[in-house]
Structure formats: structure tokens, C-alpha cells
Amino acid sequence: MTHAYFFGYGSLVDQRTHAYAPTQPAKASGWARAWCATPDRNLCFLTAIRDANCAILGLVAPVPSQDWSVLDERERAYERHEASADIDHSAPGSSIAIYSVSDHRRSIPTAKNPILLSYLDVVIHGYLQEFGADGAAHFFSTTQGWEAPILNDRSDPIYPRSQTLGDATRQTVDSALARFGSTIINA
């Protein structure tokens, strides 16, 4: 029997943001990440994009009760794509999907739809937990769009799945944003 799984490459890597279990590390070849804006949301968020020269780390998790409706609702701005052939994993007998915003619905983020620092913090915490410092560095190097402005909402998080952070996560994020020369907007 084939089981349905999905590949998480952003906030889903921080297991504190969901109850999908069990998860396992995986790699999606032929994909990169990008920050994007869409007409569906007022803020910028991550999407997977096709890139033949890239591979991204993430987690695979089973679809609850083999019913996509809950995940499709959480990922409502995205389209679900069959990606089993692209994903290196250890989930036997599985079909794996990846969510991606379609090209025609993606735009470059601006100050009107910035990256939430509270969202980025959650993503990086997940990568540090699952893949260590090298995994966080890999996330930064395989994600496009760091010219997008960053809204510093740490003191009053806007991101609905924000989490408590340790100093190591904040330092990792802040150091990377400084290297990128990112524009930080105070909330």
C-alpha cells in the first residue's frame, strides 16, 4: 500500500508548529526555496521553486489519515505537486508531495509585504534542531530573495505559529541577515 507524505522545507521543519508525525529528514533535488509575495497574503513567505542545480533539506511527514484537506488548507496559497522522484528519503512505499506557489502568482516582496522575523526564526530553529548549524547555513544558501525587507516583530510576533527562541537561534538569524545586508524594518 502506498502512503501519502509531504515534504516540508520551511516552518514545517520546526516540529513545534505542527503535529504531523513521525517525521524524517529528507532532501529534495531539483528544488530551491524563495521568498515571495502573492495576492493571497499580506506578508511574504517561502515557496519551493524548480532549480535543476539545487537541492534543499527538509522533513517528510505522513499526511494525516491520508486526507490532504487539512494540509491543503494550511498551505492554501500553494499548489501541491507530486515530487516522489525528487525526494531522497527513507519512507518506504510512499508518495511524496511538495507545495509550491505557481510562477504566475508569485511576486517580489516589498515593504508592504515583508518577511516576518518571527517566521524566519521558527524556520531556522527547526533547521538547527534537525540538521545543526550546517543545516541552517544550507537553508540560507539555498534560499533566494534575501533582498526582501525583514519586519522585526520579535517583541510582538505576528506569525501565528511563532515560538520561544534561544539565543543561538537569534544569533544565527541575525548573523546571516547581517551578511546578506538585509533591510530590517522595526515593527
C-alpha angles and dihedrals in degrees: 000000000000117000123207118237135170131215115232117200104165132026091352088071088069099076091201088075097063147016099232107132151221098023127186134190116262142166127224112209119204092029136099131177128245136184109238145168125222136184087250098068139037093219136058121256142172126276133178114241131190112260118161091200098053142069127191132206122230144127133277119214134175120262106248110258088345086281115131096194097094093047093043088054093049089048096038095141090057137072119231115235129191104241106162093125091053098050125085106204144132100239103120120216094011141144112209128200131193125203119228136168109240117249095245092055096048125094136170114272118247137183086279091061108024131170110269111234088212089058094048090048091056092049093050092045088057093050092048091050096045104032107014127227091320090056092052090049089049090052092054093046095048096047123088129205104055088147087076113108117255120222109214101220097150095119092050107018118214094186106099094219097045116148140200110272137208125223092256092062094046091048092048092051096042093048092050093048090050090052090051091047089233119186110242118204117198115230 
